[in-house]
Amino acid sequence: MKIYLIGFLFIGFLVSCVKDKPQEPINIAVAINSDKSVLVINEGNYGWGNASVSLYDPNINAVVADYFKQQNSGSLLGDVCQSITKYNSKYYIVMNNSNKINVVNSSDFSKTATITGLNSPRYLLPITYNKAYVSDLYANSVQIVDLNNNTIFGSIPCMKGTEEMVLIYNKAFIINSNSNYCYVVNTSSDAITDSLFIGKEASGIMVDKNAKVWILTKGSASSIQVPKLIKVNPVSLFIEQSLIFNAIDRPWRLCLNKTRDTLYYLNKGVCMFPILNTQLPISPLIAQGSKIYYGLGINPKDYSIYVSDAIDYVQKSKVEVYNTNGSFIKKFNAGIISNGFVFE
């Protein structure tokens, strides 16, 4: 896939500015290849309808500011872009406050369908080739979607507040921001078969290279629950490891690198945790300082770390790129309130 922006600025001007300030969206001739590009998920402000998806080429540090709008004849994405999942040569763009999921082609980002009838969708998890689960902040259920015709055909009763999900051994593990439990769903019967007590405000879930499920929680000061990083055996559902944070910590945005042997998360900066470790890091790999780190992602191409600074939640976010040792590489401007990344 190649997308071209035709304009009048010179490449030399672009390169000279990169060292001094974040790269602004540009109007130079840029070819962005699908095997190199990075999609930046920009929530936008709640109720403002200014969500967007930025397309970034790390090779020349170039940004297409609102890729969806550009590829869909000026159409707006919607209100609050929560997450993006790529599956079956499609991108499923979950719009939280617009109560819908935009379905676009991965080849040119043109919209092909809309999944409606949702309450406050958060994340989409493909289960089979034609079936997916959609978590929801306010619905007392997880919705079951037919990916062939992009319609809801069922639901799984569950306490409202379902968030991120992972699939392993025909089980879907679903965390819930309002509950003390991670729910386990049998994906053949589409029914909850078990639950794990993990504590308040689960904020992330991942599956490592050893097929272990890692869950991150923020804890709750009101109910005197400390944040935790938990390792779960998905077969026995036994909690094999539970690492405790300080009570004032609020860890979130759990990520894995390509080899799935190192976890990353935000907690006063970007923290790194190899899965064989038995103790949490004392200090962040990348200190946050006065910034407001909001989104996090690990590029599988080169293991580089992408972290967004929301600034004041009104200005465009600044995305910083770091090496695995925490050394700064470069930065660029994305959209408003960048919360995550999709790497090609």
C-alpha positions as a printed Julia matrix, in Angstrom:
344×3 Matrix{Float64}:
   0.0     0.0    0.0
   1.31    3.48  -0.88
  -0.39    6.71   0.09
   0.89   10.03  -1.3
   0.6    13.52   0.06
   1.48   16.13  -2.59
   2.71   19.49  -1.45
   5.45   22.01  -1.64
   7.81   21.68   1.31
  11.28   20.21   0.95
  12.58   17.05   2.62
  15.63   18.96   3.76
  13.47   21.33   5.79
  11.77   18.34   7.42
  15.01   16.67   8.42
  16.51   19.86   9.83
  13.48   20.39  12.09
  13.21   16.91  13.54
  15.95   17.41  16.1
  14.44   20.6   17.46
  10.72   19.96  17.73
   8.1    17.25  17.19
   7.25   16.59  13.57
   4.06   18.34  12.52
   1.68   16.78   9.99
   3.19   17.69   6.65
   2.39   18.34   3.0
   5.48   16.97   1.3
   5.48   14.04  -1.14
   5.53   11.04   1.2
   5.23    7.36   0.37
   4.08    5.34   3.38
   4.49    1.58   3.09
   2.19   -0.8    4.97
   5.08   -2.91   6.23
   6.68    0.1    7.9
   3.81    2.3    9.03
   2.43    2.94  12.5
  -1.19    3.81  13.23
  -1.68    6.14  16.2
  -5.03    5.89  17.99
  -6.21    9.36  19.0
  -9.2     9.34  21.37
 -10.11   12.98  20.92
 -12.13   14.84  23.53
 -15.27   13.22  24.9
 -18.32   14.68  23.18
 -16.32   16.74  20.69
 -16.25   14.25  17.82
 -12.58   14.98  17.1
 -11.18   11.45  17.32
  -8.69   10.5   14.61
  -6.15    7.96  13.45
  -2.71    9.28  12.52
  -0.47    7.41  10.08
   3.26    7.67  10.81
   6.24    6.63   8.7
   9.22    6.09  11.05
  11.69    5.98   8.17
  11.31    9.67   7.32
   9.49   10.84  10.46
   6.42   11.87   8.43
   2.8    12.02   9.65
  -0.58   11.91   7.94
  -2.63   13.73  10.56
  -6.13   12.25  10.03
  -5.75    9.16   7.88
  -9.39    8.01   8.15
 -10.72   11.38   7.06
  -8.28   11.53   4.16
  -9.18    8.05   2.9
 -12.95    8.44   3.3
 -13.78   11.64   1.44
 -13.63   13.85   4.51
 -15.87   11.67   6.69
 -15.27   11.97  10.43
 -14.28    8.93  12.48
 -16.69    9.61  15.36
 -16.46   10.32  19.08
 -13.69    8.79  21.25
 -11.54    6.28  19.39
 -10.91    3.62  22.03
  -9.03    0.84  20.23
  -8.16   -0.73  16.87
  -7.93   -4.45  16.09
  -6.61   -5.84  12.8
  -8.15   -9.14  11.63
  -9.01  -10.77   8.3
  -7.46   -7.87   6.33
  -9.75   -5.45   8.15
  -9.28   -2.86  10.85
 -12.01   -2.72  13.49
 -11.99    0.81  14.92
 -13.94    0.87  18.19
 -15.67    4.2   18.82
 -16.63    4.34  22.48
 -18.96    7.34  22.68
 -20.35    6.89  19.16
 -21.54    3.4   20.17
 -20.19    1.78  17.03
 -17.29    0.04  15.33
 -16.01    1.31  11.98
 -14.79   -1.48   9.7
 -12.14   -0.44   7.18
  -9.97   -2.21   4.62
  -6.38   -2.67   5.72
  -5.19   -2.01   2.16
  -6.42    1.56   1.82
  -8.28    2.35   5.06
 -11.57    2.86   3.23
 -14.67    2.2    5.31
 -16.66   -0.88   4.31
 -19.15   -1.35   7.16
 -20.33   -0.18  10.57
 -21.2    -2.39  13.53
 -24.01   -0.7   15.48
 -26.3    -1.54  18.4
 -23.49   -1.24  20.95
 -23.71    0.68  24.22
 -20.2     1.88  25.05
 -17.77   -0.48  23.26
 -14.15   -0.74  24.36
 -12.25   -3.62  22.7
 -12.84   -6.27  20.03
 -11.39   -9.78  20.39
 -11.55  -12.14  17.37
 -12.56  -15.64  18.51
 -13.0   -17.52  15.23
 -12.77  -16.46  11.6
 -16.3   -15.06  11.73
 -16.94  -14.42  15.44
 -15.67  -11.78  17.86
 -16.39  -10.52  21.37
 -16.81   -6.81  22.11
 -16.33   -5.55  25.67
 -18.45   -2.68  26.95
 -18.13   -0.06  29.66
 -21.82    0.34  30.46
 -23.6    -2.77  29.13
 -24.11   -5.66  31.56
 -22.8    -8.04  28.92
 -20.12   -8.74  26.35
 -21.51   -8.6   22.82
 -20.96  -11.38  20.27
 -20.46  -10.11  16.73
 -20.73  -11.89  13.4
 -17.73  -10.67  11.39
 -19.26  -11.83   8.11
 -22.25   -9.5    8.21
 -21.02   -7.13  10.95
 -24.01   -7.6   13.24
 -24.53   -8.53  16.88
 -26.04  -11.99  17.22
 -25.67  -12.69  20.94
 -24.29  -11.58  24.29
 -22.6   -12.97  27.39
 -24.09  -11.63  30.66
 -21.38   -9.96  32.73
 -21.03   -7.05  35.14
 -20.66   -3.76  33.27
 -17.13   -2.46  32.93
 -15.57   -5.15  30.72
 -12.3    -4.03  29.16
  -9.33   -5.79  27.51
  -9.54   -9.47  26.57
  -7.15  -12.26  25.51
  -7.77  -15.66  23.93
  -5.93  -18.87  24.83
  -6.89  -22.56  24.86
 -10.46  -21.78  23.72
 -10.87  -19.51  26.73
 -11.4   -15.77  26.68
 -10.02  -13.97  29.74
 -11.89  -10.7   30.23
 -10.88   -8.04  32.74
 -13.39   -5.7   34.32
 -12.74   -2.19  35.67
 -15.74   -2.34  38.03
 -15.2    -5.82  39.41
 -12.65   -7.65  41.54
 -12.65  -10.49  39.03
 -11.24  -11.57  35.7
 -13.92  -13.59  33.93
 -13.19  -16.78  31.98
 -15.44  -17.54  29.01
 -15.76  -20.86  27.18
 -15.63  -19.68  23.56
 -17.51  -22.75  22.3
 -20.54  -22.19  24.52
 -20.09  -18.41  24.83
 -20.67  -18.62  28.57
 -18.7   -17.6   31.66
 -17.36  -20.75  33.27
 -15.08  -19.33  35.95
 -13.63  -16.17  37.46
 -10.39  -15.16  39.16
 -10.18  -12.8   42.11
  -7.56  -10.26  41.09
  -8.6    -7.06  42.88
  -9.93   -3.7   41.8
  -9.48   -1.85  38.52
  -7.77   -4.29  36.19
  -5.97   -2.15  33.61
  -4.28   -4.6   31.25
  -3.96   -8.25  30.21
  -1.42  -10.07  28.02
  -0.3   -13.64  27.13
   3.45  -14.28  27.23
   5.62  -16.72  25.23
   5.1   -19.42  27.87
   1.32  -19.2   27.49
   0.89  -17.51  30.86
  -1.7   -14.77  31.34
  -0.46  -11.53  32.93
  -2.95   -9.11  34.49
  -2.19   -5.62  35.75
  -4.44   -3.89  38.29
  -4.51   -0.3   39.57
  -5.94   -1.19  42.98
  -8.3     1.02  44.93
  -7.56    3.41  47.77
 -11.21    3.44  48.85
 -11.32   -0.32  49.31
  -7.7    -0.53  50.52
  -6.51   -2.67  47.63
  -2.96   -2.24  46.33
  -2.05   -2.47  42.63
  -0.73   -5.84  41.46
   0.92   -7.61  38.54
  -0.43  -11.15  38.43
   0.65  -14.23  36.46
  -2.05  -16.84  35.83
  -1.86  -20.42  34.57
  -4.68  -20.47  31.98
  -5.19  -24.23  32.3
  -5.41  -24.62  36.07
  -6.46  -20.96  36.63
  -3.94  -20.93  39.46
  -2.28  -17.58  40.26
   1.41  -18.44  40.02
   2.8   -15.02  40.88
   1.42  -11.85  42.44
   3.7    -8.83  42.64
   2.61   -5.89  44.78
   3.1    -2.22  43.91
   3.15    0.69  46.34
  -0.32    1.83  47.36
   0.13    5.18  45.59
   1.04    3.6   42.25
  -1.47    3.45  39.38
   0.06    1.13  36.75
  -1.68    0.71  33.39
  -1.25    0.28  29.6
   0.26   -3.21  29.8
   2.19   -4.2   26.64
   4.47   -7.01  25.42
   7.42   -6.97  23.06
   7.51   -9.12  19.9
   9.15  -12.12  21.56
   6.61  -11.87  24.38
   9.27  -12.16  27.08
   9.21   -8.58  28.38
   6.27   -6.62  29.73
   6.0    -2.83  29.62
   3.56   -0.54  31.41
   3.1     3.05  32.52
   3.73    4.03  36.14
   5.34    7.46  36.6
   7.05    6.69  33.31
   7.65    3.65  31.13
   8.51    0.56  33.16
  10.06   -2.65  31.82
   9.54   -6.09  33.38
  11.17   -9.26  31.95
   8.75  -12.14  32.62
  11.41  -14.17  34.47
  11.86  -11.43  37.08
  10.55  -11.95  40.57
  10.56   -8.31  41.65
   9.01   -5.19  40.15
  11.39   -2.49  38.87
  12.38    0.12  41.43
  12.29    2.97  38.91
  11.0     3.52  35.36
  13.14    2.81  32.33
  11.94    6.15  30.95
  11.02    8.78  33.51
   7.83   10.74  32.92
   8.88   13.93  34.68
   6.27   16.67  34.21
   4.75   15.02  31.14
   1.44   13.16  31.07
   2.23    9.76  29.57
  -1.02    8.32  28.25
  -0.4     5.79  25.45
   2.2     3.04  25.1
   3.28    0.55  22.43
   6.28   -1.6   21.49
   7.18   -1.76  17.79
   7.77   -5.41  16.8
   9.99   -4.36  13.89
  12.79   -2.95  16.01
  11.54   -3.25  19.64
  11.45    0.53  19.92
   9.18    2.04  22.58
   6.42    4.48  21.61
   4.9     6.6   24.37
   2.52    9.54  24.02
   2.37   12.7   26.1
  -1.22   13.98  26.29
   0.11   17.41  27.44
  -3.15   19.04  28.57
  -5.68   16.71  26.87
  -6.58   19.51  24.43
  -3.44   20.03  22.39
  -2.17   17.41  19.97
  -0.26   14.66  21.73
   3.49   14.36  21.33
   4.7    10.82  20.65
   8.22    9.98  21.8
  10.23    7.04  20.46
  12.93    5.33  22.54
  15.4     2.47  22.2
  15.02   -0.6   24.41
  17.7     0.83  26.71
  15.57    3.92  27.29
  17.61    6.29  25.13
  15.64    8.86  23.16
  15.4     8.49  19.37
  12.88   11.06  18.09
   9.4    12.48  18.53
   6.44   13.62  16.44
   2.98   15.14  16.82
  -0.11   12.95  16.52
  -3.77   13.72  17.31
  -5.58   14.67  20.49
  -5.15   12.26  23.44
  -3.16    9.47  21.74
  -3.84    6.27  23.67
  -2.15    3.52  21.68
  -0.49    2.23  18.53
  -0.96   -0.4   15.82
   2.26   -1.53  14.17
   2.39   -2.96  10.65
